[in-house]
């Protein structure tokens, strides 16, 4: 080989090596993201006690298709749903109405910095929901395990400034009960 041929071969080899490295990065995302998929979404949505892992949170922020899968799964699995712009009240004690339920926020008389979230399920023959999801545009999904229902009513107590209460007060948020 002439010197020019050797230089051309070396440049071609370096270019191919670079392309191989780039392709390997596409085929093998970070180890954390490699394992986040639909099965992780399903486990997160169906287990009230399961928090969202950092792996899943990162995958949802970098893979729009996975985020759309989460929204579809919530819609499909939810026994009750309140769409965006469904906030019924703009007063200090807002309420929401959804398919088969209402949610009221009531400030605690004993501790004004706390708010009762009262969920009334209208169909007493159905299985009461175990998980509350609140989805806001451009904000991460909020998940809260629910205590047992008594006579179709579920109550939980939260800090008035908590993410949950702020999200429930936002008319742009979407509520799912499953």
MARMITOR-262759 format. One record per atom (N, C-alpha, C): x, y, z; atom name; residue number from 1. Coordinates in steps of 0.2 Angstrom, whole numbers, plus 5000, padded with zeros to 4 digits. Example, Ala and Ser with C-alpha at 12.3 -4.5 7.8 and 13.67 -1.06 7.14 Angstrom:
# residues 2
+------+------+------+--------+------+
!    x !    y !    z ! drenpa ! fivo !
+------+------+------+--------+------+
! 5066 ! 4972 ! 5039 !      N !    1 !
! 5062 ! 4978 ! 5039 !     CA !    1 !
! 5066 ! 4984 ! 5039 !      C !    1 !
! 5064 ! 4989 ! 5035 !      N !    2 !
! 5068 ! 4995 ! 5036 !     CA !    2 !
! 5064 ! 5000 ! 5039 !      C !    2 !
+------+------+------+--------+------+
//
This chain:
# residues 178
+------+------+------+--------+------+
!    x !    y !    z ! drenpa ! fivo !
+------+------+------+--------+------+
! 5004 ! 4994 ! 5000 !      N !    1 !
! 5000 ! 5000 ! 5000 !     CA !    1 !
! 5004 ! 5006 ! 5000 !      C !    1 !
! 5002 ! 5011 ! 4996 !      N !    2 !
! 5006 ! 5017 ! 4996 !     CA !    2 !
! 5004 ! 5021 ! 5003 !      C !    2 !
! 5008 ! 5026 ! 5004 !      N !    3 !
! 5007 ! 5030 ! 5010 !     CA !    3 !
! 5000 ! 5033 ! 5010 !      C !    3 !
! 4997 ! 5036 ! 5004 !      N !    4 !
! 4991 ! 5039 ! 5003 !     CA !    4 !
! 4985 ! 5034 ! 5005 !      C !    4 !
! 4986 ! 5028 ! 5002 !      N !    5 !
! 4981 ! 5022 ! 5003 !     CA !    5 !
! 4981 ! 5021 ! 5011 !      C !    5 !
! 4987 ! 5020 ! 5014 !      N !    6 !
! 4987 ! 5019 ! 5021 !     CA !    6 !
! 4983 ! 5024 ! 5025 !      C !    6 !
! 4984 ! 5031 ! 5023 !      N !    7 !
! 4981 ! 5036 ! 5027 !     CA !    7 !
! 4974 ! 5036 ! 5026 !      C !    7 !
! 4972 ! 5034 ! 5020 !      N !    8 !
! 4964 ! 5034 ! 5018 !     CA !    8 !
! 4961 ! 5028 ! 5022 !      C !    8 !
! 4965 ! 5022 ! 5022 !      N !    9 !
! 4962 ! 5017 ! 5026 !     CA !    9 !
! 4962 ! 5018 ! 5033 !      C !    9 !
! 4967 ! 5022 ! 5036 !      N !   10 !
! 4967 ! 5024 ! 5043 !     CA !   10 !
! 4961 ! 5028 ! 5045 !      C !   10 !
! 4960 ! 5033 ! 5040 !      N !   11 !
! 4954 ! 5038 ! 5041 !     CA !   11 !
! 4947 ! 5034 ! 5041 !      C !   11 !
! 4947 ! 5030 ! 5036 !      N !   12 !
! 4941 ! 5026 ! 5035 !     CA !   12 !
! 4939 ! 5021 ! 5041 !      C !   12 !
! 4945 ! 5018 ! 5044 !      N !   13 !
! 4944 ! 5014 ! 5050 !     CA !   13 !
! 4942 ! 5019 ! 5056 !      C !   13 !
! 4945 ! 5025 ! 5057 !      N !   14 !
! 4943 ! 5029 ! 5062 !     CA !   14 !
! 4936 ! 5031 ! 5061 !      C !   14 !
! 4934 ! 5033 ! 5055 !      N !   15 !
! 4927 ! 5035 ! 5054 !     CA !   15 !
! 4922 ! 5029 ! 5056 !      C !   15 !
! 4924 ! 5023 ! 5054 !      N !   16 !
! 4919 ! 5017 ! 5055 !     CA !   16 !
! 4919 ! 5016 ! 5062 !      C !   16 !
! 4925 ! 5016 ! 5066 !      N !   17 !
! 4925 ! 5015 ! 5073 !     CA !   17 !
! 4921 ! 5020 ! 5077 !      C !   17 !
! 4921 ! 5027 ! 5075 !      N !   18 !
! 4917 ! 5032 ! 5078 !     CA !   18 !
! 4909 ! 5030 ! 5076 !      C !   18 !
! 4907 ! 5028 ! 5070 !      N !   19 !
! 4901 ! 5026 ! 5069 !     CA !   19 !
! 4898 ! 5020 ! 5073 !      C !   19 !
! 4903 ! 5015 ! 5074 !      N !   20 !
! 4901 ! 5009 ! 5078 !     CA !   20 !
! 4900 ! 5012 ! 5086 !      C !   20 !
! 4904 ! 5016 ! 5088 !      N !   21 !
! 4903 ! 5019 ! 5095 !     CA !   21 !
! 4896 ! 5022 ! 5096 !      C !   21 !
! 4895 ! 5026 ! 5091 !      N !   22 !
! 4888 ! 5030 ! 5091 !     CA !   22 !
! 4882 ! 5025 ! 5090 !      C !   22 !
! 4883 ! 5020 ! 5086 !      N !   23 !
! 4878 ! 5015 ! 5086 !     CA !   23 !
! 4877 ! 5011 ! 5092 !      C !   23 !
! 4882 ! 5010 ! 5095 !      N !   24 !
! 4882 ! 5006 ! 5102 !     CA !   24 !
! 4879 ! 5010 ! 5107 !      C !   24 !
! 4880 ! 5017 ! 5107 !      N !   25 !
! 4876 ! 5021 ! 5112 !     CA !   25 !
! 4869 ! 5021 ! 5111 !      C !   25 !
! 4867 ! 5021 ! 5104 !      N !   26 !
! 4859 ! 5020 ! 5103 !     CA !   26 !
! 4857 ! 5014 ! 5105 !      C !   26 !
! 4860 ! 5008 ! 5103 !      N !   27 !
! 4858 ! 5002 ! 5105 !     CA !   27 !
! 4858 ! 5000 ! 5112 !      C !   27 !
! 4863 ! 5003 ! 5116 !      N !   28 !
! 4863 ! 5002 ! 5123 !     CA !   28 !
! 4863 ! 5008 ! 5127 !      C !   28 !
! 4857 ! 5011 ! 5128 !      N !   29 !
! 4856 ! 5017 ! 5132 !     CA !   29 !
! 4859 ! 5015 ! 5139 !      C !   29 !
! 4859 ! 5021 ! 5143 !      N !   30 !
! 4862 ! 5020 ! 5150 !     CA !   30 !
! 4859 ! 5014 ! 5153 !      C !   30 !
! 4862 ! 5010 ! 5157 !      N !   31 !
! 4860 ! 5004 ! 5161 !     CA !   31 !
! 4853 ! 5006 ! 5164 !      C !   31 !
! 4853 ! 5012 ! 5167 !      N !   32 !
! 4847 ! 5013 ! 5171 !     CA !   32 !
! 4841 ! 5013 ! 5167 !      C !   32 !
! 4841 ! 5017 ! 5161 !      N !   33 !
! 4836 ! 5017 ! 5156 !     CA !   33 !
! 4834 ! 5011 ! 5152 !      C !   33 !
! 4839 ! 5007 ! 5152 !      N !   34 !
! 4838 ! 5001 ! 5148 !     CA !   34 !
! 4832 ! 4996 ! 5150 !      C !   34 !
! 4831 ! 4997 ! 5157 !      N !   35 !
! 4827 ! 4992 ! 5160 !     CA !   35 !
! 4820 ! 4995 ! 5161 !      C !   35 !
! 4819 ! 5002 ! 5160 !      N !   36 !
! 4813 ! 5005 ! 5161 !     CA !   36 !
! 4808 ! 5004 ! 5155 !      C !   36 !
! 4803 ! 5001 ! 5156 !      N !   37 !
! 4798 ! 4999 ! 5150 !     CA !   37 !
! 4791 ! 4999 ! 5152 !      C !   37 !
! 4787 ! 4996 ! 5148 !      N !   38 !
! 4780 ! 4995 ! 5150 !     CA !   38 !
! 4778 ! 4991 ! 5156 !      C !   38 !
! 4782 ! 4986 ! 5157 !      N !   39 !
! 4781 ! 4982 ! 5163 !     CA !   39 !
! 4782 ! 4986 ! 5170 !      C !   39 !
! 4787 ! 4991 ! 5169 !      N !   40 !
! 4788 ! 4996 ! 5175 !     CA !   40 !
! 4782 ! 5000 ! 5176 !      C !   40 !
! 4779 ! 5003 ! 5170 !      N !   41 !
! 4773 ! 5007 ! 5171 !     CA !   41 !
! 4768 ! 5003 ! 5174 !      C !   41 !
! 4767 ! 4997 ! 5171 !      N !   42 !
! 4761 ! 4993 ! 5174 !     CA !   42 !
! 4762 ! 4992 ! 5181 !      C !   42 !
! 4768 ! 4990 ! 5184 !      N !   43 !
! 4769 ! 4989 ! 5191 !     CA !   43 !
! 4768 ! 4995 ! 5195 !      C !   43 !
! 4770 ! 5001 ! 5192 !      N !   44 !
! 4769 ! 5007 ! 5196 !     CA !   44 !
! 4761 ! 5009 ! 5196 !      C !   44 !
! 4758 ! 5008 ! 5191 !      N !   45 !
! 4751 ! 5010 ! 5191 !     CA !   45 !
! 4746 ! 5005 ! 5195 !      C !   45 !
! 4748 ! 4999 ! 5195 !      N !   46 !
! 4744 ! 4994 ! 5198 !     CA !   46 !
! 4745 ! 4993 ! 5206 !      C !   46 !
! 4751 ! 4995 ! 5208 !      N !   47 !
! 4753 ! 4994 ! 5215 !     CA !   47 !
! 4753 ! 5000 ! 5219 !      C !   47 !
! 4747 ! 5001 ! 5223 !      N !   48 !
! 4747 ! 5008 ! 5226 !     CA !   48 !
! 4753 ! 5010 ! 5230 !      C !   48 !
! 4757 ! 5005 ! 5233 !      N !   49 !
! 4762 ! 5007 ! 5237 !     CA !   49 !
! 4769 ! 5008 ! 5233 !      C !   49 !
! 4769 ! 5007 ! 5227 !      N !   50 !
! 4775 ! 5007 ! 5223 !     CA !   50 !
! 4777 ! 5014 ! 5221 !      C !   50 !
! 4782 ! 5017 ! 5223 !      N !   51 !
! 4784 ! 5024 ! 5221 !     CA !   51 !
! 4787 ! 5024 ! 5214 !      C !   51 !
! 4787 ! 5030 ! 5211 !      N !   52 !
! 4790 ! 5030 ! 5204 !     CA !   52 !
! 4798 ! 5030 ! 5205 !      C !   52 !
! 4801 ! 5025 ! 5202 !      N !   53 !
! 4809 ! 5025 ! 5203 !     CA !   53 !
! 4812 ! 5030 ! 5199 !      C !   53 !
! 4818 ! 5032 ! 5201 !      N !   54 !
! 4822 ! 5037 ! 5197 !     CA !   54 !
! 4823 ! 5035 ! 5190 !      C !   54 !
! 4824 ! 5028 ! 5189 !      N !   55 !
! 4825 ! 5025 ! 5182 !     CA !   55 !
! 4819 ! 5027 ! 5178 !      C !   55 !
! 4813 ! 5025 ! 5181 !      N !   56 !
! 4806 ! 5026 ! 5177 !     CA !   56 !
! 4805 ! 5034 ! 5176 !      C !   56 !
! 4807 ! 5038 ! 5181 !      N !   57 !
! 4806 ! 5045 ! 5180 !     CA !   57 !
! 4810 ! 5048 ! 5174 !      C !   57 !
! 4816 ! 5046 ! 5174 !      N !   58 !
! 4821 ! 5048 ! 5169 !     CA !   58 !
! 4819 ! 5045 ! 5162 !      C !   58 !
! 4816 ! 5039 ! 5162 !      N !   59 !
! 4814 ! 5036 ! 5155 !     CA !   59 !
! 4808 ! 5040 ! 5153 !      C !   59 !
! 4803 ! 5042 ! 5157 !      N !   60 !
! 4797 ! 5045 ! 5155 !     CA !   60 !
! 4799 ! 5052 ! 5153 !      C !   60 !
! 4804 ! 5055 ! 5155 !      N !   61 !
! 4806 ! 5062 ! 5153 !     CA !   61 !
! 4810 ! 5062 ! 5147 !      C !   61 !
! 4813 ! 5056 ! 5145 !      N !   62 !
! 4817 ! 5056 ! 5139 !     CA !   62 !
! 4814 ! 5052 ! 5133 !      C !   62 !
! 4808 ! 5048 ! 5135 !      N !   63 !
! 4805 ! 5044 ! 5130 !     CA !   63 !
! 4798 ! 5046 ! 5129 !      C !   63 !
! 4796 ! 5051 ! 5125 !      N !   64 !
! 4789 ! 5053 ! 5125 !     CA !   64 !
! 4784 ! 5047 ! 5124 !      C !   64 !
! 4786 ! 5042 ! 5120 !      N !   65 !
! 4781 ! 5036 ! 5119 !     CA !   65 !
! 4780 ! 5033 ! 5125 !      C !   65 !
! 4784 ! 5032 ! 5130 !      N !   66 !
! 4783 ! 5029 ! 5136 !     CA !   66 !
! 4778 ! 5033 ! 5140 !      C !   66 !
! 4779 ! 5040 ! 5140 !      N !   67 !
! 4775 ! 5045 ! 5144 !     CA !   67 !
! 4768 ! 5044 ! 5141 !      C !   67 !
! 4767 ! 5043 ! 5134 !      N !   68 !
! 4760 ! 5042 ! 5132 !     CA !   68 !
! 4757 ! 5036 ! 5134 !      C !   68 !
! 4762 ! 5030 ! 5134 !      N !   69 !
! 4759 ! 5024 ! 5137 !     CA !   69 !
! 4757 ! 5025 ! 5144 !      C !   69 !
! 4760 ! 5029 ! 5148 !      N !   70 !
! 4758 ! 5030 ! 5155 !     CA !   70 !
! 4751 ! 5033 ! 5155 !      C !   70 !
! 4750 ! 5038 ! 5151 !      N !   71 !
! 4743 ! 5041 ! 5151 !     CA !   71 !
! 4738 ! 5036 ! 5148 !      C !   71 !
! 4739 ! 5032 ! 5143 !      N !   72 !
! 4734 ! 5027 ! 5140 !     CA !   72 !
! 4733 ! 5022 ! 5146 !      C !   72 !
! 4738 ! 5020 ! 5149 !      N !   73 !
! 4737 ! 5015 ! 5155 !     CA !   73 !
! 4733 ! 5018 ! 5160 !      C !   73 !
! 4734 ! 5024 ! 5162 !      N !   74 !
! 4730 ! 5027 ! 5167 !     CA !   74 !
! 4723 ! 5027 ! 5165 !      C !   74 !
! 4721 ! 5029 ! 5159 !      N !   75 !
! 4715 ! 5030 ! 5157 !     CA !   75 !
! 4711 ! 5023 ! 5156 !      C !   75 !
! 4715 ! 5018 ! 5154 !      N !   76 !
! 4712 ! 5011 ! 5154 !     CA !   76 !
! 4711 ! 5008 ! 5160 !      C !   76 !
! 4715 ! 5009 ! 5165 !      N !   77 !
! 4715 ! 5005 ! 5172 !     CA !   77 !
! 4711 ! 5009 ! 5177 !      C !   77 !
! 4710 ! 5016 ! 5176 !      N !   78 !
! 4706 ! 5020 ! 5181 !     CA !   78 !
! 4699 ! 5018 ! 5181 !      C !   78 !
! 4696 ! 5017 ! 5187 !      N !   79 !
! 4689 ! 5015 ! 5188 !     CA !   79 !
! 4685 ! 5022 ! 5188 !      C !   79 !
! 4688 ! 5027 ! 5189 !      N !   80 !
! 4685 ! 5034 ! 5189 !     CA !   80 !
! 4690 ! 5039 ! 5186 !      C !   80 !
! 4687 ! 5044 ! 5183 !      N !   81 !
! 4692 ! 5049 ! 5180 !     CA !   81 !
! 4688 ! 5056 ! 5180 !      C !   81 !
! 4692 ! 5061 ! 5181 !      N !   82 !
! 4690 ! 5068 ! 5181 !     CA !   82 !
! 4695 ! 5072 ! 5176 !      C !   82 !
! 4692 ! 5074 ! 5170 !      N !   83 !
! 4697 ! 5077 ! 5165 !     CA !   83 !
! 4699 ! 5084 ! 5167 !      C !   83 !
! 4703 ! 5086 ! 5163 !      N !   84 !
! 4706 ! 5093 ! 5164 !     CA !   84 !
! 4700 ! 5098 ! 5163 !      C !   84 !
! 4700 ! 5104 ! 5166 !      N !   85 !
! 4695 ! 5109 ! 5166 !     CA !   85 !
! 4689 ! 5107 ! 5169 !      C !   85 !
! 4689 ! 5102 ! 5174 !      N !   86 !
! 4683 ! 5099 ! 5177 !     CA !   86 !
! 4682 ! 5102 ! 5184 !      C !   86 !
! 4686 ! 5107 ! 5186 !      N !   87 !
! 4686 ! 5109 ! 5193 !     CA !   87 !
! 4679 ! 5113 ! 5193 !      C !   87 !
! 4675 ! 5111 ! 5198 !      N !   88 !
! 4668 ! 5114 ! 5199 !     CA !   88 !
! 4668 ! 5121 ! 5203 !      C !   88 !
! 4673 ! 5122 ! 5207 !      N !   89 !
! 4672 ! 5127 ! 5212 !     CA !   89 !
! 4679 ! 5131 ! 5212 !      C !   89 !
! 4678 ! 5138 ! 5212 !      N !   90 !
! 4684 ! 5142 ! 5212 !     CA !   90 !
! 4685 ! 5145 ! 5219 !      C !   90 !
! 4680 ! 5143 ! 5224 !      N !   91 !
! 4681 ! 5146 ! 5231 !     CA !   91 !
! 4686 ! 5142 ! 5235 !      C !   91 !
! 4687 ! 5144 ! 5241 !      N !   92 !
! 4692 ! 5141 ! 5245 !     CA !   92 !
! 4692 ! 5134 ! 5246 !      C !   92 !
! 4686 ! 5131 ! 5246 !      N !   93 !
! 4685 ! 5124 ! 5247 !     CA !   93 !
! 4683 ! 5121 ! 5240 !      C !   93 !
! 4687 ! 5120 ! 5235 !      N !   94 !
! 4685 ! 5117 ! 5229 !     CA !   94 !
! 4683 ! 5110 ! 5229 !      C !   94 !
! 4679 ! 5109 ! 5224 !      N !   95 !
! 4677 ! 5102 ! 5223 !     CA !   95 !
! 4678 ! 5100 ! 5216 !      C !   95 !
! 4678 ! 5093 ! 5214 !      N !   96 !
! 4679 ! 5091 ! 5208 !     CA !   96 !
! 4674 ! 5086 ! 5207 !      C !   96 !
! 4671 ! 5085 ! 5201 !      N !   97 !
! 4666 ! 5080 ! 5199 !     CA !   97 !
! 4670 ! 5076 ! 5194 !      C !   97 !
! 4669 ! 5069 ! 5194 !      N !   98 !
! 4672 ! 5065 ! 5189 !     CA !   98 !
! 4667 ! 5059 ! 5188 !      C !   98 !
! 4668 ! 5055 ! 5184 !      N !   99 !
! 4664 ! 5049 ! 5182 !     CA !   99 !
! 4663 ! 5045 ! 5188 !      C !   99 !
! 4658 ! 5045 ! 5191 !      N !  100 !
! 4656 ! 5041 ! 5197 !     CA !  100 !
! 4659 ! 5043 ! 5204 !      C !  100 !
! 4662 ! 5049 ! 5204 !      N !  101 !
! 4664 ! 5051 ! 5211 !     CA !  101 !
! 4665 ! 5059 ! 5211 !      C !  101 !
! 4665 ! 5061 ! 5217 !      N !  102 !
! 4667 ! 5068 ! 5219 !     CA !  102 !
! 4673 ! 5069 ! 5223 !      C !  102 !
! 4676 ! 5074 ! 5223 !      N !  103 !
! 4682 ! 5075 ! 5228 !     CA !  103 !
! 4681 ! 5082 ! 5230 !      C !  103 !
! 4681 ! 5083 ! 5237 !      N !  104 !
! 4680 ! 5089 ! 5240 !     CA !  104 !
! 4687 ! 5090 ! 5245 !      C !  104 !
! 4689 ! 5096 ! 5245 !      N !  105 !
! 4694 ! 5098 ! 5249 !     CA !  105 !
! 4692 ! 5103 ! 5255 !      C !  105 !
! 4693 ! 5101 ! 5261 !      N !  106 !
! 4690 ! 5104 ! 5267 !     CA !  106 !
! 4696 ! 5106 ! 5272 !      C !  106 !
! 4697 ! 5112 ! 5273 !      N !  107 !
! 4702 ! 5114 ! 5278 !     CA !  107 !
! 4700 ! 5111 ! 5285 !      C !  107 !
! 4705 ! 5108 ! 5288 !      N !  108 !
! 4704 ! 5106 ! 5295 !     CA !  108 !
! 4702 ! 5111 ! 5300 !      C !  108 !
! 4697 ! 5110 ! 5304 !      N !  109 !
! 4696 ! 5115 ! 5309 !     CA !  109 !
! 4701 ! 5115 ! 5315 !      C !  109 !
! 4704 ! 5109 ! 5316 !      N !  110 !
! 4708 ! 5109 ! 5322 !     CA !  110 !
! 4715 ! 5112 ! 5320 !      C !  110 !
! 4717 ! 5111 ! 5313 !      N !  111 !
! 4724 ! 5113 ! 5311 !     CA !  111 !
! 4723 ! 5116 ! 5304 !      C !  111 !
! 4722 ! 5122 ! 5303 !      N !  112 !
! 4721 ! 5126 ! 5297 !     CA !  112 !
! 4726 ! 5124 ! 5292 !      C !  112 !
! 4732 ! 5122 ! 5293 !      N !  113 !
! 4737 ! 5121 ! 5289 !     CA !  113 !
! 4736 ! 5114 ! 5285 !      C !  113 !
! 4731 ! 5110 ! 5287 !      N !  114 !
! 4730 ! 5104 ! 5284 !     CA !  114 !
! 4723 ! 5104 ! 5281 !      C !  114 !
! 4723 ! 5100 ! 5276 !      N !  115 !
! 4716 ! 5099 ! 5272 !     CA !  115 !
! 4714 ! 5092 ! 5271 !      C !  115 !
! 4708 ! 5091 ! 5272 !      N !  116 !
! 4705 ! 5084 ! 5271 !     CA !  116 !
! 4703 ! 5084 ! 5264 !      C !  116 !
! 4705 ! 5078 ! 5261 !      N !  117 !
! 4703 ! 5076 ! 5254 !     CA !  117 !
! 4698 ! 5071 ! 5255 !      C !  117 !
! 4692 ! 5073 ! 5253 !      N !  118 !
! 4686 ! 5068 ! 5254 !     CA !  118 !
! 4684 ! 5066 ! 5247 !      C !  118 !
! 4684 ! 5059 ! 5246 !      N !  119 !
! 4682 ! 5056 ! 5240 !     CA !  119 !
! 4676 ! 5052 ! 5241 !      C !  119 !
! 4670 ! 5054 ! 5238 !      N !  120 !
! 4664 ! 5051 ! 5238 !     CA !  120 !
! 4663 ! 5047 ! 5232 !      C !  120 !
! 4663 ! 5040 ! 5232 !      N !  121 !
! 4662 ! 5036 ! 5227 !     CA !  121 !
! 4654 ! 5034 ! 5226 !      C !  121 !
! 4652 ! 5036 ! 5221 !      N !  122 !
! 4644 ! 5036 ! 5220 !     CA !  122 !
! 4642 ! 5028 ! 5219 !      C !  122 !
! 4645 ! 5024 ! 5216 !      N !  123 !
! 4643 ! 5017 ! 5215 !     CA !  123 !
! 4646 ! 5013 ! 5221 !      C !  123 !
! 4642 ! 5011 ! 5226 !      N !  124 !
! 4644 ! 5008 ! 5232 !     CA !  124 !
! 4645 ! 5000 ! 5230 !      C !  124 !
! 4642 ! 4998 ! 5224 !      N !  125 !
! 4643 ! 4991 ! 5223 !     CA !  125 !
! 4650 ! 4989 ! 5220 !      C !  125 !
! 4653 ! 4995 ! 5217 !      N !  126 !
! 4660 ! 4993 ! 5214 !     CA !  126 !
! 4665 ! 4993 ! 5219 !      C !  126 !
! 4671 ! 4990 ! 5217 !      N !  127 !
! 4677 ! 4990 ! 5222 !     CA !  127 !
! 4679 ! 4997 ! 5223 !      C !  127 !
! 4680 ! 4999 ! 5229 !      N !  128 !
! 4683 ! 5006 ! 5230 !     CA !  128 !
! 4690 ! 5007 ! 5227 !      C !  128 !
! 4692 ! 5013 ! 5225 !      N !  129 !
! 4698 ! 5014 ! 5222 !     CA !  129 !
! 4704 ! 5013 ! 5228 !      C !  129 !
! 4710 ! 5012 ! 5226 !      N !  130 !
! 4715 ! 5011 ! 5231 !     CA !  130 !
! 4721 ! 5016 ! 5229 !      C !  130 !
! 4720 ! 5019 ! 5224 !      N !  131 !
! 4726 ! 5024 ! 5222 !     CA !  131 !
! 4723 ! 5030 ! 5219 !      C !  131 !
! 4725 ! 5036 ! 5220 !      N !  132 !
! 4724 ! 5042 ! 5217 !     CA !  132 !
! 4730 ! 5045 ! 5213 !      C !  132 !
! 4728 ! 5046 ! 5207 !      N !  133 !
! 4734 ! 5049 ! 5203 !     CA !  133 !
! 4731 ! 5056 ! 5201 !      C !  133 !
! 4736 ! 5061 ! 5201 !      N !  134 !
! 4734 ! 5068 ! 5198 !     CA !  134 !
! 4739 ! 5070 ! 5193 !      C !  134 !
! 4737 ! 5071 ! 5187 !      N !  135 !
! 4742 ! 5073 ! 5182 !     CA !  135 !
! 4741 ! 5080 ! 5180 !      C !  135 !
! 4746 ! 5084 ! 5180 !      N !  136 !
! 4746 ! 5091 ! 5178 !     CA !  136 !
! 4750 ! 5092 ! 5171 !      C !  136 !
! 4748 ! 5096 ! 5167 !      N !  137 !
! 4752 ! 5097 ! 5161 !     CA !  137 !
! 4759 ! 5100 ! 5163 !      C !  137 !
! 4764 ! 5097 ! 5160 !      N !  138 !
! 4771 ! 5098 ! 5161 !     CA !  138 !
! 4774 ! 5098 ! 5168 !      C !  138 !
! 4770 ! 5094 ! 5173 !      N !  139 !
! 4772 ! 5092 ! 5179 !     CA !  139 !
! 4772 ! 5085 ! 5180 !      C !  139 !
! 4776 ! 5082 ! 5185 !      N !  140 !
! 4776 ! 5075 ! 5186 !     CA !  140 !
! 4770 ! 5073 ! 5189 !      C !  140 !
! 4768 ! 5067 ! 5188 !      N !  141 !
! 4762 ! 5063 ! 5190 !     CA !  141 !
! 4763 ! 5063 ! 5198 !      C !  141 !
! 4757 ! 5064 ! 5201 !      N !  142 !
! 4757 ! 5063 ! 5208 !     CA !  142 !
! 4753 ! 5057 ! 5210 !      C !  142 !
! 4755 ! 5053 ! 5214 !      N !  143 !
! 4752 ! 5047 ! 5216 !     CA !  143 !
! 4751 ! 5046 ! 5223 !      C !  143 !
! 4745 ! 5044 ! 5225 !      N !  144 !
! 4744 ! 5044 ! 5233 !     CA !  144 !
! 4740 ! 5037 ! 5234 !      C !  144 !
! 4742 ! 5033 ! 5238 !      N !  145 !
! 4739 ! 5027 ! 5240 !     CA !  145 !
! 4733 ! 5029 ! 5245 !      C !  145 !
! 4727 ! 5026 ! 5244 !      N !  146 !
! 4721 ! 5028 ! 5247 !     CA !  146 !
! 4720 ! 5024 ! 5253 !      C !  146 !
! 4717 ! 5026 ! 5259 !      N !  147 !
! 4715 ! 5022 ! 5264 !     CA !  147 !
! 4708 ! 5019 ! 5262 !      C !  147 !
! 4706 ! 5014 ! 5266 !      N !  148 !
! 4700 ! 5011 ! 5264 !     CA !  148 !
! 4694 ! 5015 ! 5264 !      C !  148 !
! 4688 ! 5013 ! 5261 !      N !  149 !
! 4682 ! 5017 ! 5261 !     CA !  149 !
! 4678 ! 5015 ! 5266 !      C !  149 !
! 4674 ! 5020 ! 5269 !      N !  150 !
! 4669 ! 5019 ! 5273 !     CA !  150 !
! 4662 ! 5021 ! 5271 !      C !  150 !
! 4658 ! 5017 ! 5269 !      N !  151 !
! 4651 ! 5019 ! 5266 !     CA !  151 !
! 4652 ! 5023 ! 5260 !      C !  151 !
! 4657 ! 5021 ! 5256 !      N !  152 !
! 4658 ! 5025 ! 5249 !     CA !  152 !
! 4662 ! 5031 ! 5250 !      C !  152 !
! 4665 ! 5033 ! 5256 !      N !  153 !
! 4668 ! 5039 ! 5257 !     CA !  153 !
! 4676 ! 5037 ! 5259 !      C !  153 !
! 4680 ! 5040 ! 5256 !      N !  154 !
! 4687 ! 5039 ! 5257 !     CA !  154 !
! 4690 ! 5046 ! 5260 !      C !  154 !
! 4693 ! 5046 ! 5265 !      N !  155 !
! 4696 ! 5053 ! 5268 !     CA !  155 !
! 4704 ! 5052 ! 5269 !      C !  155 !
! 4707 ! 5057 ! 5267 !      N !  156 !
! 4714 ! 5057 ! 5269 !     CA !  156 !
! 4716 ! 5065 ! 5271 !      C !  156 !
! 4721 ! 5065 ! 5275 !      N !  157 !
! 4723 ! 5072 ! 5277 !     CA !  157 !
! 4730 ! 5074 ! 5274 !      C !  157 !
! 4731 ! 5080 ! 5272 !      N !  158 !
! 4737 ! 5082 ! 5268 !     CA !  158 !
! 4738 ! 5089 ! 5270 !      C !  158 !
! 4745 ! 5091 ! 5270 !      N !  159 !
! 4747 ! 5098 ! 5271 !     CA !  159 !
! 4744 ! 5102 ! 5266 !      C !  159 !
! 4741 ! 5108 ! 5268 !      N !  160 !
! 4738 ! 5113 ! 5263 !     CA !  160 !
! 4743 ! 5115 ! 5257 !      C !  160 !
! 4749 ! 5115 ! 5259 !      N !  161 !
! 4754 ! 5117 ! 5254 !     CA !  161 !
! 4757 ! 5111 ! 5250 !      C !  161 !
! 4755 ! 5105 ! 5251 !      N !  162 !
! 4758 ! 5099 ! 5248 !     CA !  162 !
! 4756 ! 5099 ! 5240 !      C !  162 !
! 4761 ! 5095 ! 5237 !      N !  163 !
! 4760 ! 5095 ! 5229 !     CA !  163 !
! 4753 ! 5092 ! 5228 !      C !  163 !
! 4750 ! 5087 ! 5232 !      N !  164 !
! 4744 ! 5084 ! 5231 !     CA !  164 !
! 4738 ! 5089 ! 5231 !      C !  164 !
! 4738 ! 5093 ! 5236 !      N !  165 !
! 4733 ! 5098 ! 5237 !     CA !  165 !
! 4733 ! 5104 ! 5231 !      C !  165 !
! 4739 ! 5106 ! 5230 !      N !  166 !
! 4740 ! 5111 ! 5225 !     CA !  166 !
! 4738 ! 5108 ! 5218 !      C !  166 !
! 4739 ! 5102 ! 5217 !      N !  167 !
! 4737 ! 5099 ! 5210 !     CA !  167 !
! 4730 ! 5098 ! 5210 !      C !  167 !
! 4727 ! 5096 ! 5215 !      N !  168 !
! 4719 ! 5095 ! 5216 !     CA !  168 !
! 4716 ! 5102 ! 5215 !      C !  168 !
! 4719 ! 5107 ! 5217 !      N !  169 !
! 4716 ! 5114 ! 5216 !     CA !  169 !
! 4717 ! 5116 ! 5209 !      C !  169 !
! 4721 ! 5114 ! 5205 !      N !  170 !
! 4723 ! 5116 ! 5198 !     CA !  170 !
! 4717 ! 5113 ! 5194 !      C !  170 !
! 4713 ! 5118 ! 5190 !      N !  171 !
! 4708 ! 5116 ! 5186 !     CA !  171 !
! 4711 ! 5112 ! 5179 !      C !  171 !
! 4718 ! 5113 ! 5178 !      N !  172 !
! 4721 ! 5110 ! 5172 !     CA !  172 !
! 4723 ! 5103 ! 5174 !      C !  172 !
! 4722 ! 5101 ! 5180 !      N !  173 !
! 4725 ! 5094 ! 5182 !     CA !  173 !
! 4719 ! 5089 ! 5180 !      C !  173 !
! 4721 ! 5083 ! 5179 !      N !  174 !
! 4717 ! 5077 ! 5178 !     CA !  174 !
! 4718 ! 5072 ! 5183 !      C !  174 !
! 4712 ! 5069 ! 5186 !      N !  175 !
! 4712 ! 5065 ! 5191 !     CA !  175 !
! 4710 ! 5058 ! 5189 !      C !  175 !
! 4714 ! 5053 ! 5191 !      N !  176 !
! 4712 ! 5046 ! 5190 !     CA !  176 !
! 4712 ! 5042 ! 5197 !      C !  176 !
! 4707 ! 5038 ! 5198 !      N !  177 !
! 4706 ! 5034 ! 5203 !     CA !  177 !
! 4706 ! 5027 ! 5201 !      C !  177 !
! 4710 ! 5023 ! 5204 !      N !  178 !
! 4710 ! 5016 ! 5202 !     CA !  178 !
! 4711 ! 5011 ! 5208 !      C !  178 !
+------+------+------+--------+------+
//
